[in-house]
Amino acid sequence: MYLLHLIKLVLLYVYLLKMTFVNDNLPTSVLLELKVGNEITDGNHSGIIKNIEISETDEYLMFLFHLESSHIVVKKLKQVC
């Protein structure tokens, strides 16, 4: 029983290593490297990216990641120098 539990934990760990955690604090360069087919999560929603939309305003860049059954929105404030 202990060995089965250990195997499940190892498989979960390997699965999470493949997944990218996204949020507003993630560097823009990392967000721009994400591609259709990558696995992402924001802690609430997770899945494989089916489509990516990037829009820009004066204040921020918005990344909209369409997943299989939901979507994740990440807003990056523009740096003002």
Contacts in CASP RR format, 6 or more apart in sequence:
PFRMAT RR
TARGET T0000
AUTHOR 0000-0000-0000
METHOD contacts of the structure
MODEL  1
MYLLHLIKLVLLYVYLLKMTFVNDNLPTSVLLELKVGNEITDGNHSGIIK
NIEISETDEYLMFLFHLESSHIVVKKLKQVC
18 39 0 8 1.000
19 39 0 8 1.000
19 40 0 8 1.000
19 41 0 8 1.000
19 46 0 8 1.000
19 47 0 8 1.000
20 30 0 8 1.000
20 34 0 8 1.000
20 38 0 8 1.000
20 39 0 8 1.000
20 40 0 8 1.000
20 41 0 8 1.000
21 40 0 8 1.000
21 41 0 8 1.000
21 42 0 8 1.000
21 43 0 8 1.000
22 31 0 8 1.000
22 34 0 8 1.000
22 40 0 8 1.000
22 41 0 8 1.000
22 42 0 8 1.000
22 63 0 8 1.000
22 65 0 8 1.000
22 72 0 8 1.000
22 74 0 8 1.000
23 42 0 8 1.000
23 74 0 8 1.000
24 74 0 8 1.000
24 75 0 8 1.000
24 76 0 8 1.000
24 77 0 8 1.000
26 74 0 8 1.000
28 61 0 8 1.000
28 76 0 8 1.000
31 63 0 8 1.000
31 74 0 8 1.000
31 76 0 8 1.000
34 40 0 8 1.000
34 49 0 8 1.000
34 52 0 8 1.000
34 65 0 8 1.000
35 49 0 8 1.000
35 52 0 8 1.000
36 49 0 8 1.000
36 50 0 8 1.000
36 51 0 8 1.000
36 52 0 8 1.000
37 48 0 8 1.000
37 49 0 8 1.000
37 50 0 8 1.000
38 48 0 8 1.000
38 49 0 8 1.000
39 46 0 8 1.000
39 47 0 8 1.000
39 48 0 8 1.000
39 49 0 8 1.000
40 46 0 8 1.000
40 47 0 8 1.000
40 49 0 8 1.000
40 65 0 8 1.000
40 67 0 8 1.000
40 72 0 8 1.000
41 47 0 8 1.000
41 72 0 8 1.000
42 72 0 8 1.000
42 74 0 8 1.000
45 67 0 8 1.000
45 70 0 8 1.000
45 71 0 8 1.000
45 72 0 8 1.000
46 67 0 8 1.000
47 67 0 8 1.000
47 68 0 8 1.000
47 70 0 8 1.000
48 67 0 8 1.000
48 68 0 8 1.000
49 65 0 8 1.000
49 66 0 8 1.000
49 67 0 8 1.000
50 66 0 8 1.000
50 67 0 8 1.000
50 68 0 8 1.000
51 65 0 8 1.000
51 66 0 8 1.000
52 63 0 8 1.000
52 64 0 8 1.000
52 65 0 8 1.000
52 66 0 8 1.000
53 63 0 8 1.000
53 64 0 8 1.000
53 66 0 8 1.000
54 61 0 8 1.000
54 62 0 8 1.000
54 63 0 8 1.000
54 64 0 8 1.000
55 61 0 8 1.000
55 62 0 8 1.000
55 64 0 8 1.000
56 62 0 8 1.000
58 78 0 8 1.000
59 77 0 8 1.000
59 78 0 8 1.000
60 75 0 8 1.000
60 76 0 8 1.000
60 77 0 8 1.000
60 78 0 8 1.000
61 75 0 8 1.000
61 76 0 8 1.000
61 78 0 8 1.000
62 73 0 8 1.000
62 74 0 8 1.000
62 75 0 8 1.000
62 76 0 8 1.000
63 73 0 8 1.000
63 74 0 8 1.000
63 75 0 8 1.000
63 76 0 8 1.000
64 71 0 8 1.000
64 72 0 8 1.000
64 73 0 8 1.000
65 71 0 8 1.000
65 72 0 8 1.000
65 73 0 8 1.000
65 74 0 8 1.000
END
